[in-house]
Every structure is written in structure tokens, then in C-alpha cells.
Amino acid sequence: MSKKSPKTAKTEAAATEASRPAKKTAKSRANKPKNLSALDAAAQVLATRGEQMTAPELIAAMADQKLWTSPNGKTPAATLYAAILREITTKGKESRFARPERGKFASTAK
């Protein structure tokens, strides 16, 4: 069995570092507009429409306005529904959403 000397280990580590592609800088990310999350897009749709909407209606409106599209999820409406309920329960009166009746959501923005 041969043991590698500390010099050999360091040169091998340097060689692997040099072969890796350079990391992207923050400048390249700063130029891209940030995509909205489903919750942010839903809050925006509810605030502009000013009416109560169901989760499937919100998903359709977000897609029509090109604010957010599902990344090939099978049940985006169920995911949005759960996320809105989670925000309402955790933030309480600070939430961007209200649940005036079962299955419908409204904006709390004025």
C-alpha cells in the first residue's frame, strides 16, 4: 500500500478545483426578473380583481396573466389552496388573504 504525501493530495485538490467550471456571479442573477411565487401571484390577482375566487379560478387567472404557471404539477389548485390556508392560519390578521366562505378567497389589501 502506498500512501500519498501531503504535497500530492494538495496538487490533486488544486487540479480538481481548476477543472470545475467557474461559479456564476451575482451580477448574472441580478439582471433576470424574479419569478413570482404562486402565493404572490394569487395575492396580486385577488387585489386587482377585487372579487372572491376559488383556487382553480386563481390558477387559471394567474396563467392567463402570465404571472405564474405550474411546473408540471398534477394538482396546483390543491397546493395553492393549502398554501393560502396556511398563510391565513399562521399570519392571522396580517395575512394577505381572507376566507369569506368555504372554498373562496378574497384579498385583504385595500
N, C-alpha and C positions, 0 to 999 in steps of 0.2 A: 504494500500500500504506500502510495506516495502522498505526502501532504503538500498542499500548496503553501508557498511562502506568502506572507502578508503583502509583499510587493505585487505578486501575481494576482492576488484577489483584488487589489486596488485597480490594477490595469484592466482586468476583466470588467469590473464595475464601470470604469470610465468608458470602455468600449461599448457597453450596452447603453449607457447614457447617450453617447454620441449617435447611436443607431436609431434612437427613438425620435419620432417627429416632434417638432417644437410645439409647445402648448400654445393655444390660442390666447391672444391678449384680450384685455377688457375692451379695448377700442373696437374690435370687430363685433362684439356683442352690443356695444352702445349704439351702433348705427341701426340696428334692427328694432322695429317697433315691438313692444312686448305684447304677446297674445293675452287676451282676457281669459280669466277662468270662467267656468260655467256659472258660478255664483255671481261674479262681477257682471257678466253679460246679462244674466237674469234680472239683476237689480237695475241695470240700465234700461232694459226693455220695459219692466214694470213702471219705472219712473217716467219714461217717455209716453207710454200708452195711458197711464193713469186709470186702468181698469183691472179688475180681478182676472187672473188667468190660472189655468191648470198647468201642471208640469209639462204634459205633451204640447200644449199650446205655446208654452215658453220655449221649448226646444225648437219647434217649427219657426217661431218668430226670430229666434237667435240665428238660425240657419238662413232665413230669408234676408236678414240684415247683415249677414256675413260677419257676425260678432264672434260666434263660436260654432264649431261643428264637432260632433262626436268622433273621437279617434277609433272608429270601428267597434264601439261598444254595442252590446246587444240591448241593453236597457238604459239608455241615457236619461229617460224621463224618471225612472225609479231612482237613479243615482242623484239627480237634481232634487227630487222631492225629499229624499233623505238628508241631503246637504242643507237645504233650506230649513227643514225642521230642526236640524242640529244647531244651525245658527240662531234660530228663534229661541230654543231652549237654553243655549249657553249665554247668549248676549242679552236676552230679555228685552227690555225697552230700548236698548241700544241697537237692536237688530235692524237691518235694512228691510226686512220683510215682516208682513203681518199675515195671519191666517184667519180671515174673516169668516170663512165657512169651510167645511170639510172638503179637502181636495183643491181648494182655490187659494191663491196667494195674491197679496197686494203689496205695494211699496209703502214704506213709512216716510219716504222723502217728501218734503213739502215744497 
